[in-house]
């Protein structure tokens, strides 16, 4: 399985990395968080949903 993926920003910049989870193309909001702990809660926090 090849999990290399990229994120394309609105200004055209491309960020490369590794994916996890479902394999599909999607358009969504990107959330950035600098917390040192609690990432599990951030991933499941309903305030980050539509």
N, C-alpha and C positions, 0 to 999 in steps of 0.2 A: 504494500500500500504506500503510495506517495502522498505524504501529508504536507508538502511544500505549498504554501498559499501566499497570496498578496492582498493587501488592502489598498484600494485606490481612493485617495482623498479628493474632495471636490475641486481642489486647485490642480489636480493631475498628478500630484506626487504619489509614488508607489512605495509601500512598506512591505518587506518580505519577512516571512516567518513560517512557523509550523502550526498546523491546525489540530484541533481536537473536537470531538463531537460529530454531529451529522455532516455528511459530505454533500453540500449543495451550494449553489450560488445564492446570494442574498443581498439586499440593499437595506441598510439599517443605520441607526445612530451609533457612533463610537463613543464609549464612555471611558474616561481616563481617571484613575484614582491612585493616589500616592500613599495609601495606608500601608503601614509596615505589618500589620496583623489583621485578621478578620476577613481575609479574601473570600472565604467560603460564604460568609454572610453577604458580601457585596455581589457575588455571582447570583445569588437567589433573592436579592432585595427587589420587591415589587415596584419600588419607586423608579427603577431603571427600565421598566416596561413601557409600552406605548400608552 
